[in-house]
Amino acid sequence: MAASSDFEKRDKVYRVLEFYSGIGGMHYAAKACGLKTNVVAAFEINTTANSVYKHNFPETSLCQRNIEGLSTSDLDKMNADVILMSPPCQPFTRVGLKGASSDPRCKSFLHILDLISKLSHPPDYILMENVKGFEESDTREQFINTLKEKDYTYQEFLLSPNQFGIPNSRLRYYMLAKRKPHQFYFSTQPEQVINQIPPVKNIKLSNGNHQSACSSCNNTTDVKHSNLCKDNSDSLSTSDNNHVPQSLENKQACTCPSSTVCKPDQSESTVLNQLGVNNRTEDNSRNEWTSSQNVDRKKLTLLEYLEKGESEECFSQFLLPEKVLSRFALVLDIVTPASTHSCCFTKAYGHYAEGTGSVLRTADIDDTAIFNEYRALGTEASDSQRAAVLSDLRLRYFTPREVANIMKFPKSFGFPQDISVKQRYRLLGNSLNVHVVTELLKCLFR
């Protein structure tokens, strides 16, 4: 029934198939979502990414082969419960592009869709990640047609880490799909791309009674007797709230700390303004969803993600070179350890200056006078003179480890020694935010 939660099936081990596995962001999210998962196979064509994946997941079967060579029988034999995938994003990066499926880089994804449509045992769950713009493509239409054909319920999202208290903008498209009889805990809006994960409110049981689910531990509690979930239960309007079935009379309320559940709502409009995207819900007054689980009011600063205990000499290789300081200083997004935001880190970070990610000002000084002096320099000033004016700011790139921290890769994640700094930036720029995907998997399995 709609109220059943996969978190109740704690002994079940979900068989996961990972396509376009990259450096393992999806794998880490699967490990963190609260269920027992086993990645039975991971597929990735990039040799460097596979080296990093194998370094962190040596026991996983990693297949470096062309996905287009997979057959229906190959997938059926794997008997996957879950498919996780992050197809190539390049065909969808131009807003409004309608012919994306004609791009050769889409062939492997279209092949996966064809396989899913022919499987004898399709997976019960699918999660797909891509760039903003996928939702405007004809490939998205083919994806949805496949889901409908195979009896999936689905929901599309546009989400960014800054909605989850993470000081970073990385707006991405996500698709969640569950095959019937599995159902979402909320009423889906299949024709809308939504901008928040619906909060776990009250779950209506088959007998008409209600329980409230804790967003922290996933346990359900009787609405009438739960104190910690009072904010959610108060919003419930029902005629039989006063009737408590005998089977629930002795049910214990959730004992999670109150700070982790039932956080105050933040208006949807505020979230959308932060994201810079439009809400696709036609009538906001009918929108039952709030963003209480998506926006952490105690947003962390970048200081929490920086490498600590290292000498200044260790960071010297990450200082901005003279050429960048002299020519691009006015277009850089400069942040400090106290900042609660940073720009999206792309695969060109550390190589191109503009629009590839924020840089860190490590000197604890006011930069107003310094930039005024920089702007006052005449055209005859040399690159070295311009760079010298800004040198006191000690501007540097975030290290690959710090970028990984911001993208919520665990401390255990690492790179093989032979992977260069430039390669590390490229791999991280092509990856995903582990925490956002973890929360989406909780939403998918709940």
ZIURNOR-V39731 format. One record per residue. N is the residue number from 0. RES is the residue in one letter. PHI is phi in whole degrees, 0 to 359 (NA if undefined). PSI is psi in degrees with one decimal (none if undefined). OMEGA is omega in degrees with one decimal (NA if undefined). Layout:
n-><N,N>
res-><RES,RES>
phi-><PHI,PHI>
psi-><PSI,PSI>
omega-><OMEGA,OMEGA>
This chain:
n-><0,1,2,3,4,5,6,7,8,9,10,11,12,13,14,15,16,17,18,19,20,21,22,23,24,25,26,27,28,29,30,31,32,33,34,35,36,37,38,39,40,41,42,43,44,45,46,47,48,49,50,51,52,53,54,55,56,57,58,59,60,61,62,63,64,65,66,67,68,69,70,71,72,73,74,75,76,77,78,79,80,81,82,83,84,85,86,87,88,89,90,91,92,93,94,95,96,97,98,99,100,101,102,103,104,105,106,107,108,109,110,111,112,113,114,115,116,117,118,119,120,121,122,123,124,125,126,127,128,129,130,131,132,133,134,135,136,137,138,139,140,141,142,143,144,145,146,147,148,149,150,151,152,153,154,155,156,157,158,159,160,161,162,163,164,165,166,167,168,169,170,171,172,173,174,175,176,177,178,179,180,181,182,183,184,185,186,187,188,189,190,191,192,193,194,195,196,197,198,199,200,201,202,203,204,205,206,207,208,209,210,211,212,213,214,215,216,217,218,219,220,221,222,223,224,225,226,227,228,229,230,231,232,233,234,235,236,237,238,239,240,241,242,243,244,245,246,247,248,249,250,251,252,253,254,255,256,257,258,259,260,261,262,263,264,265,266,267,268,269,270,271,272,273,274,275,276,277,278,279,280,281,282,283,284,285,286,287,288,289,290,291,292,293,294,295,296,297,298,299,300,301,302,303,304,305,306,307,308,309,310,311,312,313,314,315,316,317,318,319,320,321,322,323,324,325,326,327,328,329,330,331,332,333,334,335,336,337,338,339,340,341,342,343,344,345,346,347,348,349,350,351,352,353,354,355,356,357,358,359,360,361,362,363,364,365,366,367,368,369,370,371,372,373,374,375,376,377,378,379,380,381,382,383,384,385,386,387,388,389,390,391,392,393,394,395,396,397,398,399,400,401,402,403,404,405,406,407,408,409,410,411,412,413,414,415,416,417,418,419,420,421,422,423,424,425,426,427,428,429,430,431,432,433,434,435,436,437,438,439,440,441,442,443,444,445>
res-><M,A,A,S,S,D,F,E,K,R,D,K,V,Y,R,V,L,E,F,Y,S,G,I,G,G,M,H,Y,A,A,K,A,C,G,L,K,T,N,V,V,A,A,F,E,I,N,T,T,A,N,S,V,Y,K,H,N,F,P,E,T,S,L,C,Q,R,N,I,E,G,L,S,T,S,D,L,D,K,M,N,A,D,V,I,L,M,S,P,P,C,Q,P,F,T,R,V,G,L,K,G,A,S,S,D,P,R,C,K,S,F,L,H,I,L,D,L,I,S,K,L,S,H,P,P,D,Y,I,L,M,E,N,V,K,G,F,E,E,S,D,T,R,E,Q,F,I,N,T,L,K,E,K,D,Y,T,Y,Q,E,F,L,L,S,P,N,Q,F,G,I,P,N,S,R,L,R,Y,Y,M,L,A,K,R,K,P,H,Q,F,Y,F,S,T,Q,P,E,Q,V,I,N,Q,I,P,P,V,K,N,I,K,L,S,N,G,N,H,Q,S,A,C,S,S,C,N,N,T,T,D,V,K,H,S,N,L,C,K,D,N,S,D,S,L,S,T,S,D,N,N,H,V,P,Q,S,L,E,N,K,Q,A,C,T,C,P,S,S,T,V,C,K,P,D,Q,S,E,S,T,V,L,N,Q,L,G,V,N,N,R,T,E,D,N,S,R,N,E,W,T,S,S,Q,N,V,D,R,K,K,L,T,L,L,E,Y,L,E,K,G,E,S,E,E,C,F,S,Q,F,L,L,P,E,K,V,L,S,R,F,A,L,V,L,D,I,V,T,P,A,S,T,H,S,C,C,F,T,K,A,Y,G,H,Y,A,E,G,T,G,S,V,L,R,T,A,D,I,D,D,T,A,I,F,N,E,Y,R,A,L,G,T,E,A,S,D,S,Q,R,A,A,V,L,S,D,L,R,L,R,Y,F,T,P,R,E,V,A,N,I,M,K,F,P,K,S,F,G,F,P,Q,D,I,S,V,K,Q,R,Y,R,L,L,G,N,S,L,N,V,H,V,V,T,E,L,L,K,C,L,F,R>
phi-><NA,299,278,294,239,290,291,284,267,289,271,287,256,274,276,248,247,245,259,55,288,55,262,101,300,297,298,298,295,297,291,264,280,103,245,280,232,226,284,284,197,234,242,203,268,281,296,294,299,295,298,290,301,294,298,264,229,295,271,280,287,255,250,265,210,288,301,295,273,286,252,300,294,301,289,299,295,285,49,283,276,224,243,245,203,223,297,308,264,304,295,242,283,272,299,86,295,254,254,298,292,280,290,304,288,271,301,295,293,297,293,299,299,296,296,302,293,250,293,287,230,297,295,285,225,223,232,232,240,200,278,299,125,300,294,258,263,286,296,300,297,293,300,296,299,295,298,296,299,262,69,261,264,216,213,256,223,237,226,227,303,294,285,249,84,266,283,203,260,204,291,222,269,224,239,248,219,234,274,300,275,297,226,286,281,232,281,287,239,297,261,238,263,263,247,198,276,301,291,281,259,261,261,276,276,296,269,92,274,233,231,245,256,285,286,265,254,71,286,258,228,295,302,294,259,276,268,293,262,301,301,284,292,296,278,278,246,208,276,242,297,278,264,246,297,302,294,252,303,259,290,280,288,299,252,296,304,297,290,262,229,52,289,300,285,243,300,300,298,296,299,293,294,297,281,74,236,268,282,269,288,293,235,297,292,262,283,276,263,239,256,297,269,262,248,274,293,264,296,285,271,295,306,295,252,276,290,238,82,264,284,299,298,294,267,298,291,260,295,296,291,305,299,290,299,284,252,237,303,279,250,285,268,261,236,236,302,273,291,249,209,201,276,302,273,256,292,266,299,85,247,253,274,267,75,249,144,285,243,255,271,267,280,271,222,284,267,299,296,295,288,296,294,297,292,282,296,282,294,281,295,278,301,293,294,295,295,296,298,268,298,294,285,49,282,218,283,295,287,305,295,291,297,298,298,296,275,66,287,291,299,289,292,206,249,300,298,276,273,289,300,300,294,296,299,298,294,293,296,269,265,219,276,297,295,299,292,301,295,291,293,300,297,293,273,292>
psi-><168.5,-27.7,-13.8,142.7,137.2,-15.3,-16.1,-21.1,61.1,-16.2,-14.2,136.3,117.6,127.6,120.3,135.3,126.2,114.0,145.0,56.1,-19.6,-130.3,10.1,18.3,-43.3,-39.2,-45.1,-38.7,-40.0,-37.6,-28.0,-5.2,-8.4,-2.7,160.2,120.5,151.0,111.6,103.1,-24.7,144.6,135.9,126.3,135.3,-19.4,119.8,-42.8,-43.8,-40.1,-33.8,-41.4,-43.0,-47.4,-32.5,-35.8,-25.1,68.5,-21.1,-12.2,139.7,107.4,121.3,110.4,85.6,162.4,122.2,-30.1,-14.3,-5.3,142.8,167.2,-41.1,-34.5,-46.7,-39.2,-37.0,-29.4,-20.4,51.0,137.5,-28.9,137.7,125.8,135.1,149.0,80.5,163.8,134.9,-14.6,-37.6,-12.1,6.5,-18.4,118.1,132.7,-0.1,125.3,-15.5,32.9,-30.6,-14.9,-12.1,130.9,-27.6,-7.9,-11.2,-41.9,-40.1,-42.4,-32.6,-40.0,-43.3,-40.8,-40.6,-45.2,-39.7,-18.2,-2.9,140.9,-32.1,79.6,152.7,150.2,-24.7,141.6,134.1,128.0,137.9,142.8,-176.0,159.2,130.4,-28.3,-35.7,-12.7,4.1,160.7,-20.8,-38.0,-39.9,-39.9,-38.3,-49.7,-39.5,-39.5,-43.4,-43.5,-41.9,-35.9,15.7,43.7,145.1,141.3,161.6,136.1,149.1,152.3,113.3,152.8,147.2,-29.2,-12.5,-15.6,18.9,7.0,127.6,62.6,140.2,125.3,74.3,124.3,155.1,139.4,142.7,127.6,135.9,136.4,133.7,134.1,142.7,0.9,139.6,154.3,157.0,-3.6,164.7,115.6,157.2,81.2,-19.4,6.7,142.7,113.3,161.6,21.1,155.2,122.8,135.8,152.6,106.3,-123.4,133.3,120.6,124.1,167.3,-23.4,7.5,-7.5,170.2,147.5,158.1,137.7,132.2,131.3,-10.4,-50.2,-8.3,4.3,150.6,144.6,151.8,130.2,-43.1,-33.6,-4.7,126.5,-41.9,-28.0,22.5,-38.4,-37.8,-43.1,-31.1,-25.2,-5.2,130.6,112.2,153.7,-15.8,33.4,-27.5,-9.3,119.5,117.2,149.7,-33.3,-16.5,-4.5,-37.5,9.1,131.9,142.5,155.6,139.8,14.0,148.5,138.2,-21.6,-15.4,-6.8,161.4,47.2,154.1,148.3,149.7,138.5,145.1,-37.0,-35.4,-44.7,-45.0,-34.8,-37.8,-38.1,-28.6,29.1,159.5,142.2,129.0,-2.9,123.4,-36.6,98.1,-25.8,-20.3,-0.3,116.9,-3.6,140.4,170.8,27.1,-28.3,-9.5,-29.4,112.8,115.1,-20.7,63.6,132.8,154.4,168.0,-21.9,-35.7,-18.0,-1.2,151.1,136.3,156.0,4.5,149.6,160.5,-29.4,-34.2,-29.0,-4.2,-32.9,-14.7,-0.4,142.3,131.9,163.1,-41.0,-42.1,-44.1,-42.1,-30.9,-24.0,8.6,-35.6,-9.4,-0.2,147.2,104.6,126.7,168.7,169.3,-23.5,-4.4,149.1,23.1,159.2,157.2,160.7,130.7,122.1,175.0,-15.2,7.0,136.1,-10.2,-48.8,146.2,-43.6,128.9,18.8,-4.7,160.8,157.6,156.2,126.6,112.3,-17.3,131.7,69.0,159.9,125.3,1.3,-51.4,-36.8,-43.9,-29.8,-41.0,-39.2,-43.9,-27.3,-12.4,137.9,170.9,-18.9,-9.7,139.9,166.3,-40.3,-36.1,-41.6,-44.0,-35.6,-36.1,-36.6,-5.7,-30.6,-18.4,-19.9,60.2,132.9,162.8,151.8,141.8,160.0,-37.0,-38.8,-39.1,-42.0,-38.9,-45.7,-32.8,7.9,29.6,142.0,164.8,-27.3,-17.2,139.7,170.4,145.0,151.9,-27.8,1.6,118.8,165.5,-43.9,-41.9,-37.4,-43.7,-42.9,-44.7,-42.6,-38.5,-26.3,-0.4,-156.0,168.5,115.6,-39.1,-42.8,-44.3,-35.9,-46.3,-35.1,-36.6,-37.5,-41.9,-40.9,-41.4,-16.6,none>
omega-><-172.6,-174.6,-176.2,-178.3,178.0,176.3,175.9,-177.9,-170.6,179.7,-179.7,174.3,-176.9,179.1,-173.0,174.0,-173.7,176.9,-177.4,-167.6,176.3,-178.9,171.1,-180.0,177.9,-179.3,178.3,178.7,178.5,178.7,-173.1,-169.5,176.1,177.6,176.0,-179.2,175.9,177.6,-174.3,176.9,175.8,-176.8,178.9,-177.3,-175.6,-176.0,-178.3,177.3,180.0,177.2,178.8,179.8,-178.1,177.8,-176.8,-179.8,-174.7,-176.6,-176.8,176.3,-176.5,-173.7,176.2,-178.1,178.7,-178.7,-178.8,177.4,179.1,177.5,177.1,-179.6,176.8,-178.5,179.2,-179.9,-179.7,173.5,-175.8,171.1,-171.9,169.5,174.8,-178.4,177.9,-174.6,178.0,-173.5,-172.5,-178.9,-171.9,-173.4,175.8,-176.9,176.2,179.0,-174.2,-175.5,-171.9,-176.8,177.5,178.1,-179.5,-179.1,177.2,-171.6,-177.0,179.1,177.6,176.9,176.8,178.4,178.6,178.6,-179.5,-178.3,-176.3,-176.1,173.2,-179.6,179.7,178.0,178.2,-173.0,176.8,170.4,177.9,178.5,175.6,-179.1,170.3,-173.7,176.5,-176.6,179.4,-171.9,175.4,175.9,176.4,179.0,178.2,177.5,-178.5,177.9,177.4,179.6,179.1,-178.8,-177.7,171.0,175.9,164.4,-174.2,174.5,178.4,-177.3,162.1,-173.5,177.7,-179.1,-177.9,173.7,-174.6,178.7,-179.6,-174.6,-178.5,175.6,176.9,-175.6,-177.6,176.2,176.5,173.0,171.5,179.3,177.8,-179.4,178.9,16.6,177.6,-178.2,175.2,179.3,179.2,176.8,-176.6,173.7,-170.7,179.1,-177.3,169.0,-172.2,-170.3,179.0,172.8,-179.4,179.4,174.9,179.4,-176.0,-179.4,-178.7,-179.8,-176.0,-179.6,176.2,179.2,-172.7,169.9,176.4,-178.0,179.7,-178.5,-178.6,-174.9,178.7,175.6,176.8,-179.9,176.9,-177.0,-174.8,-173.4,-179.2,176.4,-175.6,-179.0,-175.7,-178.8,180.0,-174.9,179.3,-177.9,-177.7,176.7,-177.7,-175.5,-175.3,177.8,-175.6,-179.7,178.8,-179.1,-176.5,-177.6,-178.1,-175.2,-175.5,-177.2,-177.0,175.3,178.2,-178.6,177.0,177.2,-174.8,-179.3,-176.9,-179.1,174.4,178.2,179.3,178.7,167.9,-173.3,-179.6,-177.7,178.6,179.3,-177.6,176.8,177.2,-176.8,-175.7,178.3,-178.6,174.7,-177.0,177.0,-173.9,-177.0,-177.5,-178.2,180.0,-176.6,-175.5,-172.0,172.8,-172.3,-173.4,-179.5,-172.6,-175.9,176.6,-176.7,176.6,-178.1,-179.4,173.4,179.7,179.2,-177.7,-173.8,-177.0,174.9,-177.2,176.9,178.8,177.9,178.4,179.8,180.0,-178.1,-174.8,-179.4,-178.0,175.9,-179.2,-179.8,-177.0,-177.4,-179.3,-179.9,-173.5,-171.8,-171.1,-173.7,-174.7,178.6,178.8,170.0,-175.2,179.2,178.1,176.5,-179.7,-177.8,176.8,177.6,169.5,-178.7,-179.6,176.5,-178.7,-178.7,179.7,-178.9,-178.2,-179.5,173.1,-172.8,-169.5,172.3,-178.5,-179.8,-177.5,172.0,-170.9,171.0,-174.8,177.8,-178.0,-179.4,176.6,-175.3,-175.3,-178.1,-178.9,-179.6,174.1,177.8,179.6,-179.2,-177.1,-179.8,179.1,-179.3,-179.2,-179.4,-180.0,177.4,-178.2,177.3,178.8,-179.5,-178.7,179.3,-175.6,-172.2,-178.6,179.4,-177.3,177.8,178.5,172.5,167.3,178.1,175.9,178.8,179.1,175.5,177.4,177.6,-179.5,178.1,171.3,168.1,-176.3,179.9,-179.0,-179.6,178.9,177.6,169.7,-175.2,-175.2,177.4,-175.8,177.9,179.2,178.3,179.6,176.9,-179.1,-178.0,178.5,179.3,178.2,-175.4,-173.7,177.0,-173.7,-177.1,-179.8,179.8,176.5,179.3,177.3,176.8,174.6,177.5,-177.9,-175.3,-175.2,NA>
